[in-house]
């Protein structure tokens, strides 16, 4: 009994460190978030209980629905581009014999680069007098308003973010390709399968966990994007690049309304979770490699 008590005390002593950390850095913010969502507070004084007022106001807010449509538009651009680009990168990396580590690290540098720094670089590249528009004007006599056009600004930002995450997502897909036994491809070749058939019947089904991981990360990124539109367009033109994170920031710190910003954050998280759950139910399948 004495040994059992000592083991129990040791176990609780180890776990208590994590429980203490969770209570301070997760429990307290979560409780404070719930308090803010149902009250009115402007950083001073005591919160005043408002019930569901913040949530009712949110669903009547036209800017909120504009931000929601902006996010869907970003996902519509970003998900296909980054998935196809990452898949091509993973396949190319899987077939390389030399300098594989160098190429992988070269693509990964984009992912760890400063969002502010590369936003400034891309802003200059896509500017009216940047190299892309200069090339188009010199050869075709036209220029493209990449960031000033309401219909093109979000697409341009999606291209920037795709450049940053192709390497990271590609390495996730590459790890899935590495787990596929080569004997499956050899057997398929003996049966006369083409490359396209092998990709659809063997590669894509067997890397399903990696595919789902990439999709979940990309969807989370779509709801959490902030630096690129904030640095380049500021949410314009005509609020066409305004994102949820920017809307929360402006509401909380510029309009001095953290309570309403908290309600936006909660609904945004629920929408994000709902889309991820839908994607997982649709795409995710059990994979068994014998």
VENURGI-V745014 format. One record per pair of residues at least 4 apart in sequence whose ideal C-beta (glycine too) atoms are under 6 Angstrom apart, sorted by sequence separation. I is the first residue (numbers start at 1). J is the second residue. If there is no record, write none. Layout:
i:I j:J
i:I j:J
//
This chain:
i:12 j:16
i:15 j:19
i:16 j:20
i:21 j:25
i:22 j:26
i:23 j:27
i:24 j:28
i:35 j:39
i:52 j:56
i:74 j:78
i:75 j:79
i:78 j:82
i:79 j:83
i:80 j:84
i:81 j:85
i:82 j:86
i:96 j:100
i:99 j:103
i:115 j:119
i:122 j:126
i:126 j:130
i:136 j:140
i:145 j:149
i:152 j:156
i:165 j:169
i:166 j:170
i:193 j:197
i:197 j:201
i:198 j:202
i:199 j:203
i:200 j:204
i:207 j:211
i:226 j:230
i:227 j:231
i:229 j:233
i:235 j:239
i:242 j:246
i:248 j:252
i:249 j:253
i:250 j:254
i:251 j:255
i:264 j:268
i:279 j:283
i:280 j:284
i:22 j:27
i:113 j:118
i:125 j:130
i:128 j:133
i:188 j:193
i:193 j:198
i:242 j:247
i:41 j:47
i:58 j:64
i:124 j:130
i:136 j:142
i:137 j:143
i:146 j:152
i:147 j:153
i:235 j:241
i:251 j:257
i:252 j:258
i:136 j:143
i:235 j:242
i:39 j:47
i:40 j:48
i:233 j:241
i:39 j:48
i:147 j:156
i:251 j:260
i:252 j:261
i:39 j:49
i:40 j:50
i:133 j:143
i:146 j:156
i:188 j:198
i:251 j:261
i:39 j:50
i:235 j:246
i:35 j:47
i:229 j:241
i:185 j:198
i:248 j:261
i:229 j:243
i:230 j:246
i:248 j:264
i:248 j:265
i:184 j:202
i:225 j:243
i:226 j:245
i:126 j:146
i:223 j:244
i:224 j:245
i:244 j:268
i:180 j:206
i:126 j:156
i:176 j:207
i:176 j:210
i:173 j:210
i:122 j:160
i:172 j:210
i:172 j:213
i:172 j:214
i:169 j:214
i:223 j:272
i:111 j:164
i:110 j:164
i:111 j:167
i:219 j:275
i:110 j:167
i:111 j:168
i:219 j:276
i:108 j:167
i:107 j:167
i:216 j:276
i:215 j:279
i:160 j:228
i:157 j:228
i:212 j:283
i:157 j:229
i:212 j:284
i:89 j:166
i:208 j:285
i:77 j:155
i:208 j:287
i:74 j:154
i:78 j:158
i:82 j:162
i:86 j:166
i:90 j:170
i:153 j:233
i:73 j:154
i:77 j:158
i:81 j:162
i:85 j:166
i:89 j:170
i:93 j:174
i:206 j:287
i:82 j:165
i:86 j:169
i:90 j:173
i:94 j:177
i:74 j:158
i:86 j:170
i:90 j:174
i:147 j:232
i:87 j:173
i:147 j:233
i:82 j:169
i:86 j:173
i:90 j:177
i:150 j:237
i:153 j:240
i:154 j:241
i:150 j:238
i:153 j:241
i:150 j:240
i:119 j:228
i:123 j:232
i:115 j:227
i:119 j:231
i:119 j:232
i:82 j:218
i:79 j:218
i:75 j:222
i:74 j:222
i:71 j:222
i:70 j:242
i:66 j:239
i:67 j:242
i:67 j:244
i:67 j:247
i:54 j:259
i:58 j:263
i:54 j:260
i:55 j:263
i:54 j:263
i:42 j:256
i:41 j:259
i:40 j:259
i:39 j:259
i:36 j:258
i:36 j:259
i:37 j:262
i:36 j:262
i:37 j:263
i:33 j:262
i:37 j:266
//
